[in-house]
Amino acid sequence: MDFNLKTKQSDDRVKLLSELETGGRFKIIKINAGGEIRRRLLDIGFIKNQEGKIIREALLRDPIELEIKGTMVSLRRSEARLINVVEQD
Amino acid sequence: MNIPGDQMQRRMRRRFGRRKPAPGQNIIRIALAGNPNSGKTSIFNALTGQRQHIGNYPGVTVEKKSAIISVDEKHVEFIDLPGTYSLSAYSLEEVVSRDFVLHEKPDVIIDILDSTNLERHLYLLLQFQELGVPIVGALNMTDEANAKGIKIDSDVLGSILGIPFVKTVGSTGFGIDRLLDIAIKVAEKQIESNRRHLNYGKRVELAHNALIETLIMDDSFESRYSMHWIAIKLLEKDRDAIEKIKKEHHLSDLVLQVAGELQKRLEKQFAEDCEVIIGEQRYAYIHGAIKETVSLPGHSTGIDFTEKIDRIVLNRFLGVPIFLGIMFVIYQLTFSFGNPLADGISIFFTRMSLFLTRVLPDGPLQELLTNGIINGVGGVLTFLPIILLLFLGLSFLEDTGYMARAAFVMDKFFHVFGMHGRSFIPFMISTGCAVPGIMSARVLANRKDRIVTIMVSPLMMCGAKAPVIAMLVAAFFPDNATLIFWNIWLFGWVTAFLIALIFRKTLFKGEQTPFVMELPPYRRPLLKSVILHMWEKSSEYIKKAGTVILAASIIIWFLLSYPKPPLANNGFYNNNIPSVEYSFAGRMGKGLEPVINWAGFDWKIGVSLIAGVAAKEVIISTMGILYGIDEDISAQQSHVDFMVKDKLKNDPAYSPLMALALMIFIMVYIPCLATLAMVKKELGSWKWPFLQAGYTLLVAFIMAVGIFQLGSLLGFG
């Protein structure tokens, strides 16, 4: 219950990772996925409160490269859409 | 401490390549684990030397490398586990790794970690520790960490995790002897490596302990597995662990019920899924350990080397041209150096065959030797230079770290057709030759991606189809030869993409595999690893695919030469009937004529196409024989080409429309035997080459009939 309220309060600040521009910094709030994709994201370091930065995008703006836990990781935009973040300055 | 003298002495006592210990003698078994990009291969090579045994894990096509060496008269076996990020049940490699540890119970696991990226790499180490086998951690790439100003207190880290750590540099061999020494001592229980799993926090621990209470009600189950591990995996809803309970635990219903209730309670407490809770606890634990033992340099040291290169190589607009340029260089290197060498091998075998024809008496034995065996062996070996060069190029791409970038750059274009960016590599190589092309599909980690790519790669115009198509184009479309040739080349690509998409929508539909992928830092490839890799792949090719290709060439030779035509009155073969016409293949061609006639083909084309299954370039030489072109001249390929072209052009039975149908048929129909043998080797089952031969034949036939019938209807006949 408590948890749900919190997300609602900050709703306007919560974005999808796929919506961020190149160069944008973010902090992960939640991952809206299950099964293999969630596990892979978890294994490579996508966890709550983890910070990261979008480094670049490929020719057709997909996939994207980002930096997380000191590593460069690439994601398809469709996968980035599953990740809720807040933008950092 | 590593004293040079000590190292020397140690090396002298280490002997590589001991095959089997004497019966009854003890053997220490060490498994090597680690993330991809942890430098695991270089450590494995440094520990074991050159004599490695390559096989598969039982029942699956995951490659298993092992080696036995002797150290101070003790036998030590190393088993290389697949490189993975985690030990979940989602990929074959992960299940293979953990089943190996659970069932084979190695004496110790050496987990190799990238010291510059310890957090992510410890995440895997902790999961191995949970399996209940003692661990030694190799803090690899210590030199890079030093250069970056990362300081790791390995003793404190060791005491926190209860595991001994050794600093190593795989590329120079630094620390390898100490690593081996410590691993042996741990295996012999002289050094303690803690089997306690990490602390997951109060709530998870409570649930975990409660679950263990239920689990240990089955004694025999308890004796087989680490209870810590099973409990954690059940809380994570790991499907493989659930299977194990269902199959092997007496009280499976109770266990699963208890696990379900505990999960619900945890999920309510954390407002999060159990798998995520446990994963995050792992990271939290690691974070704590790292905070106490690793000191990072003050603020960032500017842009690093990798990022400098990536700014150009992964630039939005330069990325694709740079990738195509690199592929062009590898393609050129492979085929422009490889083809002359292949020709040389081919000429050598032709000469040998001619020599034996002269020396041996005429008869079936001579024919079997020259046309069957020597031809077959030659056919196997001609691919060798190309395979060696191809793997030189691919190892270079993989070892430098560029391969992941290639996937990044190309992914979108391939993803539209349900494929992965890396599929470009096997496609491109297949335009030279599908045999190495199919081998190169190993760059695809996911099995479904790999199967789809392998199934469609032979649709490309390869080096053997090209001369046949060129000859037909020259014979029937002399005015637009180049244009038509390149359109057919393009047709190969388009068909491959479309059929891949169809496969994805039908046979291989379902959840797409995630693209989530690390872009590792660029590293200088090690010459030794590259050469070892080339050697492994080539010897594997000869041993596994070679035997099948040889057997199949003999069968095709037999079909084309037997039965012999009856002797004429004078005791010689009747020269008016080419023996091919009389053979099984000839009869098959004639028998098929009513059916292939729908596409406008006569029996001669039918026989040539049957022969073409052996190798596509054989289509021309078979036509040559059927048209009675003197065999002495046929030693000169260009001459046969010219003569066949002339015969075809002047044969009133053939039209440009039929030629078009024929070219499309040749592009699509059954891949050559060498390719099929390779598909079997790479995918591990005969099912795949049969499916491939079947679907390509069907599609080719439908296309050829469609073109011919429609064209005739429109009056192009």
Interface residues (C-beta under 8 A of the other chain):
Chain A: D2 F3 N4 I31 G34 G35 E36 I37 R38 R39 R40 L41 L42 D43 I44 G45 I47 K48 R56 E57 A58 L59 L60 D62 P63 E65 K69 G70 T71 M72 V73 S74 L75 R76 E79
Chain B: Y85 S86 S88 Y90 T116 N117 E119 R120 Y123 A271 E272 D273 E275 V276 G279 E280 Y283 T306 D310 L314 R316 F317 G319 V320 A404 A407 F408 V409 D411 K412 F413 H415 E511 T513 P514 F515 V516 M517 E518 L519 P520
